[in-house]
Amino acid sequence: MVAPRGPLDAVVRVPGSKSLTNRALLVAALAQGESRLHGGLESDDTRVMIEALAALGCPIDVSHDPWTVSGLDGDLKLPGRSLDIQNSGTSARFLTAASTLGRGWVEFDGTPRMRERPISDLIDTLSQLGARVEPLEHAGCPPVRVEGTGLTGGAASIDARRSSQFVSAVLLASPYAERDVSLSLVEGRLVSRPYVDLTLDLMRAFGASAEWSGDTSLRVRAGLGYQGRSYTIEADASAAAYPFCAAAIAGGRVRVEGIPNASHQADFALLDMLARMGCQVMRGEDFAEVRGPTGDLMGIDANLNDLPDAALALAVVAAFARSPSRLRGLETLRIKETDRLSALETELGKLGADARAGEDFIEIRPGAIRGAQIATYDDHRMAMAFSLAGLAVPEVIILDPSCVSKTWPGYFDFLGEL
């Protein structure tokens, strides 16, 4: 149970970015030479990536900060067995693409929910580029088997309407293809484009040549592999959403340090949305601060296509607003750790809000917010988002709170210290 409190007055740091940590781990494993990763996130998802890379032959020392990764120069060693990637979407998709560079075979399997999460769009593109990858049981979902034959490269199309991770997965492996790789987006569409930009930035930081070619295609030069280096992982924008939204709900102010003003992490766009709802937002060179509204929170109509992870916390904020909200562009929430749109509709209703989810949106009409037992669906973001309601109303009980270990094992200790 979360105890109500407020107004807040806190200066905090959040863990390192999961998105950057798992990308940096893979790039460092493929690189030539040793890399030192500062500020990496310790969580279930990153542990899955670390253990899988170790099984693929890459020595990684995470006993102290910075982590050290001894790169394999693109020569992954496929172990000839199945690896458990649990419910880590980045691990499933990134490792499937990277393993095409090795020799031998490997399979990737996970939780029952992972076996429902699509990967066929990635497999189709890898096949166009000369790889041998196939799903083993459920059509278009893990488990998948990779025969390490290398990537031929060349031109391919990719359907990124369901996940930007398919694009990032192909990009991350492409410097080791035999020929340059050119990717064209099906229908010119890409959800969560800032995550692809994040991937490109990281690839270039480690020495690869990867860039947009117009608005609907990307190009990666072959033969320019990654070089080991020292790399600092930014604070996680997705994690920062929770203390920012805590200030919006409970009042007062929360400052999150360790956030570069020039960061490309998509979820920092949440700050503009909180400002539209009546919060005061301040940005500095290395921090961001949110102060709760001086009056009522106002509802918002917003497209969250680029930052779907932040939608859950924003939906809980919307339940405390004076007027209705409509959050759009959220079709990808249907295929996350749970069907998050359906889960939001159900759990917001328990709190007293009138919520209605459509195919790619959720509408929230505030009501008399009350305490409730919140189901989390083994979804870390459901647990973290709905815990924020407990800052303002009593008797909010989060069931199965340990699911936050997927990305933030110490979240509830952090919340208690605000």
Secondary structure, DSSP 8 states (H G I E B T S, - for coil): -B----SEEEEEE--B-HHHHHHHHHHHHHSBSEEEEES---SHHHHHHHHHHHHTT--EE-SSSSEEEE--TT--B--SSEEE-TT-HHHHHHHHHHHTTSBEEEEEE--TTGGGS--HHHHHHHHHTT-EEEESSSTTSS-EEEEE-----EEEEEEESS-THHHHHHHHHGGGSSS-EEEEEEEEEETTHHHHHHHHHHHHHTT--EEESSSSEEEE-TT---B--EEE--B-HHHHHHHHHHHHHH-EEEEEES--TT---GGGGHHHHHHHTT-EEEE-SSEEEEE--SS-----EEE-TT-GGGHHHHHHHHTTSSS-EEEE--GGGGGSSS-HHHHHHHHHHHHT-EEEE-SS-EEEE------EEE--TT-HHHHHHHHGGGGTSS-EEESSGGGGGGT-TTHHHHHHH-
